[in-house]
Amino acid sequence: MSTRFWCETAWVDGEVATGVLLTADDTGTLTSVETGIDTPPTIAEVVPGFTLPGGVNAHSHAFHRILRGRTHGDGGTFWTWREVMYSVAATLSPENYETVARAVFAEMLAGGYTSVGEFHYVHHAPDGTPYGLGTDAESGRPRGDVSAHDEPRTHAMERALARAAASAGLRIRLLDTCYLTGGIDTDLSEEQARFGDGSIDGYMDRHAGLSKAFATEFPVNAPGESFVHVGSAIHSIRAVPAANLPRFAELEGPVHVHLSEQPTENDVCQAAYGTTPTQVLDRSGVVASNLSAVHATHLSDDDIATLGGAEANIVMCPCTEADLADGIGPARELADAGATISIGSDQHVVLDALRETQGMEAGERLRSGQRGRFSPAELITSLTKGGARSLDLPVGELAVGKACDFIAVRTDSIRTFGSVGEQIILSATSADVTMTVSGAQVRVRDGVHTELGEISELYRAAFAALGMED
Ligand SMILES: [Zn+2]
């Protein structure tokens, strides 16, 4: 059985088309995209406004959302913010994280995203014990296990995130993150214990086990019906020794890394290795077209040439970068050098695909004194196809063979009224997203999740699960 949507206007093949009829098969994969159909067929759901391919959020840490609106009281720096973030990380369990992530992923859908790259490093119990490994002799309970679930308990945190995404209808690339050291030549601190795998071999073994387990539990079939995918990540040059980095060149699929977000990171890298984080990665053979450098804020001209020359991906997270006082990265220069730009919401100071994308152009204008650094079409491409490339997902375009993932944006709201064609990417916000569809199913309509209900109620449950009711 097929599902049809008739869109008043839509972004197809890099331009605005009218009367667009989308047909998806029963796997939620597009089988036809027709333009210029003036009258909606009776069997099609009418989608008013402007339809865009679903936004791809190429960089997320779901639990950071808990900090929104709670860290502005005392000023501080990225590093003091990180201390507060660690205090939330310490409270996470597989059960409460599933509840938290379900709310965050539902908000993400309402905010205009249909896919996410979840950069995940809270792997183990707070003391660093892997979930699901044997029984504690004293208590008789499973070690590192606080669950009554009788399903497999290994990879419990990863399974929680995958289930949360699948239940919300958000496509996820779970970027299984390697986090071995607290700083260059520094052991993990107590609060970082649950991020670590002991050694690069420990990481590679766990990562292989996770990939195998998920291949069985969440098989990747037709594009539209495959919601859970696995990738890998190097937390940062601070958290993985340079000697271990070549191992990531052996891995298939997307590899992500936090890169030069803060000047301090560059300084410690220079002191330890005598060069920049980008050049350390390049020497290790991991700067390639499957690499995504997240932030890439403080780069040298050589760094820009290296990332561009390798046709690497860059994930700009402008709202987080502003919130954490990181700085403004050289997105235009990176794009001109050959890199593909994508968009991420990182710590979710906002979950709004439109505002996040506008933030990149705003930063460019502020630092250059010029308008139109990225054209509206380029901004849409960054949010959609750019992210799809970064995460290697069959999304990002309204095209045959891609997943039927899209958002509809109001063209008649107080924000968008009068916007011309694709310039709406610079005027709309998530408040204008009336419909979010993934796998040809409507997931969010007018801000309410079609299966999970009011998203604010999901947050009420999430904060309660963390013991943060007030
Ligand atoms: Zn991040």
Boltz pocket constraint, residues with backbone or C-beta under 6 A from the ligand:
constraints:
  - pocket:
      binder: B
      contacts: [[A, 59], [A, 60], [A, 61], [A, 119], [A, 258], [A, 294], [A, 346], [A, 347]]
      max_distance: 6.0
